[in-house]
């Protein structure tokens, strides 16, 4: 209890200190509960003669079932680290063993037949719980890499008769590289269950079990239902056969389809089949359209069954449908040209075949759109909105109906994302928004007032964005809403003004169902919680601060219905649509970081915040509370040591872009570096005076820096100057803002940015004695390993984000071309050429992104891309390539390294190829 008292004095920072004693107290609670279960079972035995055996059996089942459910619920709320959960599971196991042993001893001395039968039944229940406990411990040890401990637990689970023991053993064998043994183990498990719904040809090549009929035949229908354990075994076997390419495509596809037929509600089975068929589409030839329909059907069924794979299924589900519709529209446009019509798979077809297949796909999509819950489509709302100006009118109608369905279900959240459509500079996009709003009001007239108020409110917010941005107003630091935007004040003062949700991240992200959730939970699921808990706008503070950056953003204070103050920044002259999509992607990466044991143990995460585009020229950004820009931190620190910035002297000592390398190096090392010593470490000393808190803040800084460095490298994130990097004053964590320069667009700037992330000498020095070789390096390797392991779901998210960004950027030009009086043939040729050019550029950048996720070096010649590097080698690439600045040679210019100086930044920075910065701790103090 002393540790808890000490931790309480530290506030939120005392969580780690309090964690261990809280776990021990939790163990005592569970021991008391399990001992209480033993007493209740003994009471049932004493009452068996009075109440009868069937009643006491049901009561015993209920008691044990409730206890196991309670323990499982507590386990779900705990961390999944081995050092935390292993003692919990061990104590549970020992306590249940004590109760079971007591019942067995009492059974030997019992003379009543009813008591003996009930005790035997209770012992069987407890032994089943012990077997499941061994299985849980085996899974925990295997996921933590403790294979010997996992093997011991698997043996004990098999001895106790656990039905899932063989499946767990197969996973253990597979993870240790024994793939043939794993498949043999799964075949043995299928023979024991005697319920494999596979045909003879699927099983004989492995272990030659007796043939089993497919579902639907008389032989199969006479058998008992297939157990959930058999479902897991069959699915795991099909996955292993796919990964080892043991069978041809048709055989492997039937393995999955048989499981889908038998277990129609299994989300994973439908997803695996859809993903497998989707991967085969590119080389399918004449079967392209057939495989497309199979993939769409099972992606839709997977989404209708649950949300476990939603971030892989939903983007791909929509992309397949929308891209196919675009290809059909392109084919129909070219039908007037006297040439062979080509469809999606580049095979010859007729217009009738194209129309027939398209109608079948549309009917399939209508069925899926009705079955899938609207909150799942909400997770892909950005992708849906980016394609509302689709080329095919039938798809446009379905998209509008889908958006209307989402809006009616969640109006408070959806309205914020529709504002960019309503205020778009593209006429076609504005018309789509009007169609959506008209459909909403025709379905639910009660939303008419809400729509009117939100549209007016956002129009006034756009006005605030554009205030005081001209050069003659640069001296204005703040203003009053009641004076500068009086119509907004009058709107909020209306007595019947609608409830408007405050756009913060936690209120805009839906909560997904856990895997295999019971039907009661599915029916009562509220993705955003009860509506009475929504924090809505109560009023706006009158004073608005104007921040000092070039775009002159306005810092507004929104007072919520809960009485709290929420800081929202109204940013003008910036297209925030890409930032919004990238922030959604960061949320998905956070889910992967939380799921993986190594990254979760290190508390690796990306700070996320809400980004709401109001148009192509501005929007709202949730303020990252308790943060300071890196530039303001260093400005203050250098002023404290008596070395304020001397811009004139700095400009005099800055090398020119075309200077020789020796001149650049001499000016940098002998003139610029001595002007600004290393000071960033002082910020941690000043802000975190307690030694343990200081150490934790420094570790948090190194971890968050490593995560965003790797994620930024994969994304091709640029424009990382000192105002786009913030630091959390309460935790020391690093926060990135402004994601407009992504997908290696920094290479297209007048002075190309060839460094994917910034790791300057001030940052490295602040990491401690080990610099980048300590926490930073280890966390960078763990993060890159995770990103490479999750390459399939990440690429499923990256593809639509990148292509949709290109579609949005090109929307205005396409609309204007359509409004001109050019001839149809010329317009068609321009459109086809533009689409092909965009597609080629997108595919090239996406290929580079995928190569980086596979460990290939994409920044040098083509030979560097031939073979992938290990994670450690990829992170160490800079050290192997260049070393320190003292070893720089003129040949560096052949690698396109150069120096640059940017107005508004503090000092020069060297530009080197990927990962050079990881090893160079002598880079400048500021990030340009």
Secondary structure as UniProt FT lines:
FT   HELIX           2..9
FT   HELIX           11..14
FT   HELIX           15..46
FT   HELIX           48..51
FT   HELIX           53..76
FT   HELIX           82..109
FT   HELIX           113..143
FT   TURN            144..145
FT   HELIX           147..159
FT   TURN            160..161
FT   TURN            163..164
FT   HELIX           165..175
FT   TURN            176..177
FT   HELIX           179..193
FT   HELIX           200..207
FT   TURN            215..216
FT   HELIX           218..221
FT   HELIX           228..243
FT   TURN            244..245
FT   HELIX           249..262
FT   TURN            264..265
FT   HELIX           267..280
FT   HELIX           281..283
FT   HELIX           285..287
FT   HELIX           288..305
FT   TURN            308..309
FT   HELIX           310..333
FT   HELIX           334..336
FT   STRAND          341..342
FT   TURN            344..345
FT   STRAND          348..349
FT   HELIX           351..371
FT   HELIX           374..378
FT   TURN            379..380
FT   HELIX           381..386
FT   TURN            387..389
FT   HELIX           393..409
FT   HELIX           411..422
FT   HELIX           427..443
FT   HELIX           445..447
FT   HELIX           448..465
FT   TURN            466..468
FT   HELIX           471..473
FT   TURN            474..475
FT   STRAND          478..480
FT   HELIX           481..484
FT   HELIX           486..493
FT   TURN            495..496
FT   HELIX           505..508
FT   TURN            515..516
FT   HELIX           519..523
FT   TURN            527..528
FT   HELIX           531..533
FT   STRAND          536..540
FT   STRAND          543..546
FT   TURN            550..551
FT   STRAND          554..560
FT   TURN            561..562
FT   STRAND          565..572
FT   HELIX           577..595
FT   HELIX           597..601
FT   TURN            602..603
FT   STRAND          611..615
FT   TURN            616..617
FT   STRAND          618..622
FT   TURN            625..626
FT   STRAND          627..629
FT   HELIX           630..640
FT   TURN            641..642
FT   HELIX           647..653
FT   TURN            657..658
FT   HELIX           661..667
FT   HELIX           668..672
FT   HELIX           673..675
FT   HELIX           681..687
FT   HELIX           691..715
FT   TURN            722..723
FT   STRAND          725..728
FT   TURN            729..731
FT   STRAND          734..736
FT   TURN            743..744
FT   HELIX           745..748
FT   HELIX           761..766
FT   TURN            769..770
FT   HELIX           771..773
FT   HELIX           775..789
FT   HELIX           791..809
FT   HELIX           811..819
FT   HELIX           824..853
FT   TURN            854..855
FT   HELIX           862..865
FT   HELIX           871..875
FT   HELIX           877..881
FT   HELIX           885..887
FT   HELIX           890..895
FT   STRAND          898..900
FT   TURN            903..904
FT   STRAND          909..911
FT   TURN            914..915
FT   HELIX           916..919
FT   TURN            921..922
//
